[in-house]
């Protein structure tokens, strides 16, 4: 068989809290939706923002992710595309999802941080304040 590749890498915002269930063999299955955005110019030269929604499925995630994968959280996901089809009411339905790699989910917000964004509450935390002045203020870049 010839070499092939099915790889997806996304950075986006969760549209809802993740939901975790378990298979009959006690493997956790975590599902969530994630939005990515793309900007483009329309025919009149105005910028248009387009949002694409992705269905993510991950197997065997730790309990850490139950707290981290909340609505509004920024997340990096790496995995593969998966297409499913099924019959419903005599019609064939198609469902596309991304199966996340075992180590393919990385929360990008700082743990415990909460801030309001346009998409809801984000998973964020304020940085601890330092009593020492920073020398970085004097840097030219």
C-alpha positions as CSV (number, residue, x, y, z in Angstrom):
1,X,0.0,0.0,0.0
2,X,1.2,3.5,-0.8
3,X,2.0,6.0,1.9
4,X,-1.0,8.0,3.1
5,X,-1.6,10.7,5.7
6,X,-4.8,11.7,7.6
7,X,-3.7,14.5,9.9
8,X,-5.6,17.5,11.3
9,X,-4.2,20.3,13.5
10,X,-6.6,22.9,14.9
11,X,-6.5,25.8,17.4
12,X,-9.9,27.0,18.4
13,X,-12.5,27.7,21.0
14,X,-14.8,25.2,22.6
15,X,-18.5,25.8,21.9
16,X,-19.8,23.8,24.9
17,X,-18.5,21.9,27.8
18,X,-17.0,18.5,27.0
19,X,-19.1,15.4,27.7
20,X,-17.4,12.2,28.9
21,X,-19.0,8.7,28.8
22,X,-17.5,5.2,29.1
23,X,-17.5,2.2,26.8
24,X,-18.4,-1.2,27.9
25,X,-14.7,-1.9,28.4
26,X,-14.5,1.2,30.7
27,X,-12.5,3.4,28.3
28,X,-13.5,7.1,28.6
29,X,-14.9,8.8,25.4
30,X,-14.8,12.6,25.6
31,X,-16.7,14.6,23.0
32,X,-16.9,18.4,22.4
33,X,-17.4,20.9,19.6
34,X,-14.8,23.4,18.7
35,X,-14.9,26.5,16.5
36,X,-12.2,27.8,14.3
37,X,-12.3,31.1,12.4
38,X,-11.1,32.3,9.0
39,X,-11.2,35.8,7.6
40,X,-11.4,36.6,3.9
41,X,-12.3,39.6,1.7
42,X,-15.6,39.4,-0.1
43,X,-16.2,40.7,-3.6
44,X,-16.8,44.2,-2.3
45,X,-13.4,44.2,-0.4
46,X,-14.9,43.9,3.0
47,X,-13.5,41.5,5.5
48,X,-15.8,38.6,6.4
49,X,-15.2,36.3,9.3
50,X,-16.2,32.7,8.8
51,X,-16.6,30.2,11.6
52,X,-16.3,26.4,11.1
53,X,-17.5,24.0,13.7
54,X,-15.7,20.7,14.4
55,X,-16.8,17.6,16.3
56,X,-13.9,16.2,18.4
57,X,-13.8,12.7,19.9
58,X,-11.0,11.7,22.3
59,X,-10.4,8.3,24.0
60,X,-8.8,7.7,27.3
61,X,-8.4,11.3,28.5
62,X,-7.4,12.0,32.1
63,X,-9.6,13.7,34.7
64,X,-7.6,16.9,34.1
65,X,-9.4,17.4,30.8
66,X,-12.8,17.3,32.4
67,X,-12.0,20.6,34.1
68,X,-10.0,22.1,31.2
69,X,-12.4,21.4,28.4
70,X,-15.1,24.0,29.2
71,X,-17.1,26.3,26.9
72,X,-14.9,29.2,25.8
73,X,-11.6,27.5,26.4
74,X,-8.9,27.8,23.8
75,X,-7.5,24.4,22.8
76,X,-5.0,22.8,20.4
77,X,-6.3,19.5,18.9
78,X,-4.3,17.1,16.7
79,X,-5.8,14.0,15.3
80,X,-7.4,12.5,12.2
81,X,-10.5,13.0,10.2
82,X,-13.2,10.3,10.6
83,X,-16.3,9.9,8.4
84,X,-19.3,7.9,9.6
85,X,-22.5,7.2,7.8
86,X,-25.7,5.7,9.1
87,X,-29.3,5.2,8.1
88,X,-32.1,7.2,9.7
89,X,-35.7,7.2,8.4
90,X,-34.6,5.5,5.2
91,X,-32.0,8.2,4.4
92,X,-28.3,8.0,4.6
93,X,-26.8,10.5,7.0
94,X,-23.1,11.5,7.2
95,X,-21.2,12.6,10.2
96,X,-17.7,14.0,10.2
97,X,-15.5,14.2,13.3
98,X,-11.9,14.5,14.4
99,X,-10.5,11.6,16.4
100,X,-7.9,13.3,18.7
101,X,-4.6,11.6,19.1
102,X,-3.8,10.2,22.6
103,X,-1.5,13.2,23.4
104,X,-3.2,15.5,20.8
105,X,-5.1,17.9,23.1
106,X,-3.4,20.8,24.7
107,X,-5.4,23.5,26.7
108,X,-4.0,26.9,25.7
109,X,-5.5,28.9,28.5
110,X,-3.9,29.1,31.9
111,X,-5.4,26.8,34.5
112,X,-8.2,28.3,36.5
113,X,-8.5,31.5,34.6
114,X,-12.0,32.8,34.0
115,X,-12.7,35.7,31.7
116,X,-15.7,36.8,29.6
117,X,-15.1,36.5,25.8
118,X,-17.5,36.8,22.9
119,X,-18.1,33.1,23.0
120,X,-18.6,32.7,26.7
121,X,-16.6,32.0,29.8
122,X,-13.0,31.1,29.0
123,X,-10.7,28.8,31.0
124,X,-8.2,31.3,32.2
125,X,-6.5,32.6,35.4
126,X,-4.9,35.9,36.3
127,X,-1.1,35.7,36.5
128,X,0.4,36.1,40.0
129,X,1.6,39.6,40.7
130,X,5.3,40.1,41.2
131,X,6.6,42.4,44.0
132,X,9.8,43.0,41.9
133,X,10.0,45.4,39.0
134,X,10.6,43.7,35.7
135,X,13.7,44.5,33.6
136,X,11.7,43.5,30.5
137,X,10.2,47.1,30.5
138,X,13.6,48.4,29.3
139,X,13.9,46.1,26.4
140,X,13.5,47.7,22.9
141,X,11.3,44.9,21.6
